[in-house]
Amino acid sequence: MNTDVAALLIDIEAELRQLGLWQREPPPAAALASEQPFCVDTLSLPQWLQFVFLPRLYLLLERESPLPDRCGIAPMAQEYFRGTGLASAALERALLRIDALLSGGERGGQ
């Protein structure tokens, strides 16, 4: 499963880059310290994916630590991208797949 998660993280990053949503500079430390879900009060969803979600999961994979047993990012992404005109379908599909992988019955063989 870890290989599948790593591949999806790479896909998410690639889609953020393809959409022009990848940032060169991180937001201020205070923005990253938000305690709100998805840092909704300080970051956009693409920023949260890039600077919080991806690094945390990569770190868990690197340390061979347990991965979250629940994930529900896709609904947030669908709401975020609704009406933006961005071709976000591939990113949303990757987020649906990571939600299913981390939350579903695909956890055997970690």
C-alpha positions in Angstrom: 0.0 0.0 0.0 2.8 2.4 0.8 4.0 2.3 -2.8 0.4 3.1 -4.0 0.2 6.1 -1.6 3.6 7.4 -2.8 2.5 7.1 -6.4 -0.7 9.1 -5.6 1.3 11.8 -3.8 3.4 12.2 -6.9 0.2 12.4 -9.0 -1.2 15.1 -6.8 1.9 17.1 -7.0 2.0 16.7 -10.8 -1.6 17.9 -11.1 -1.0 20.9 -8.9 1.9 21.8 -11.1 -0.1 21.2 -14.3 -2.9 23.5 -13.0 -0.3 26.2 -12.2 -1.1 26.0 -8.5 2.3 24.9 -7.2 4.1 27.7 -5.4 7.8 28.3 -5.2 7.7 30.0 -1.8 6.0 28.6 1.3 3.4 30.7 3.1 4.5 32.3 6.4 5.0 29.9 9.4 1.9 31.4 11.1 -0.3 30.3 8.2 1.0 26.8 8.4 0.3 26.7 12.2 -3.5 27.0 11.8 -5.5 24.5 13.8 -8.5 24.6 11.5 -9.2 21.7 9.3 -7.3 22.1 6.0 -6.0 25.4 7.4 -9.1 27.0 5.8 -8.5 30.2 7.7 -5.0 30.7 6.4 -4.3 28.7 3.3 -6.0 27.8 0.0 -6.7 24.2 -0.6 -3.8 23.9 -3.1 -1.5 25.5 -0.6 -2.6 23.1 2.1 -2.0 20.1 -0.2 1.4 21.4 -1.1 2.7 22.6 2.3 0.8 20.4 4.8 -0.7 17.2 3.3 2.0 16.1 0.9 5.0 16.8 3.3 3.2 15.0 6.2 2.4 11.9 4.2 5.9 11.8 2.6 7.4 12.0 6.1 5.1 9.2 7.4 6.2 7.0 4.4 9.8 7.8 4.9 9.7 6.9 8.6 7.6 3.8 7.8 5.1 5.2 10.4 1.4 4.3 10.3 -0.6 6.2 7.7 -3.9 7.8 8.6 -6.8 5.4 8.7 -9.3 7.9 7.5 -9.0 10.5 4.7 -11.6 12.8 3.2 -10.0 15.4 1.0 -11.9 14.8 -2.2 -15.2 16.5 -1.1 -13.3 19.6 0.0 -11.5 19.7 -3.4 -14.7 19.2 -5.3 -16.2 22.2 -3.5 -13.1 24.3 -3.8 -12.8 23.8 -7.6 -16.5 24.0 -8.4 -17.0 27.0 -10.7 -13.3 27.9 -11.0 -13.0 26.8 -14.6 -9.8 24.9 -13.8 -9.4 21.5 -15.4 -9.1 19.9 -12.0 -10.8 16.5 -12.8 -7.5 14.6 -12.7 -6.5 16.1 -9.4 -9.9 15.4 -7.9 -9.6 11.8 -9.1 -6.2 11.4 -7.5 -7.7 12.8 -4.2 -10.6 10.4 -4.5 -8.2 7.5 -4.9 -6.1 8.5 -1.9 -9.2 8.9 0.2 -10.3 5.4 -0.8 -6.9 3.9 -0.3 -6.4 5.4 3.2 -10.0 5.0 4.4 -11.2 1.9 2.5 -10.5 -1.8 2.6 -7.3 -1.5 0.6 -5.2 -1.4 3.8 -3.9 -4.9 3.8 -0.2 -5.5 3.0 1.1 -2.3 4.5 
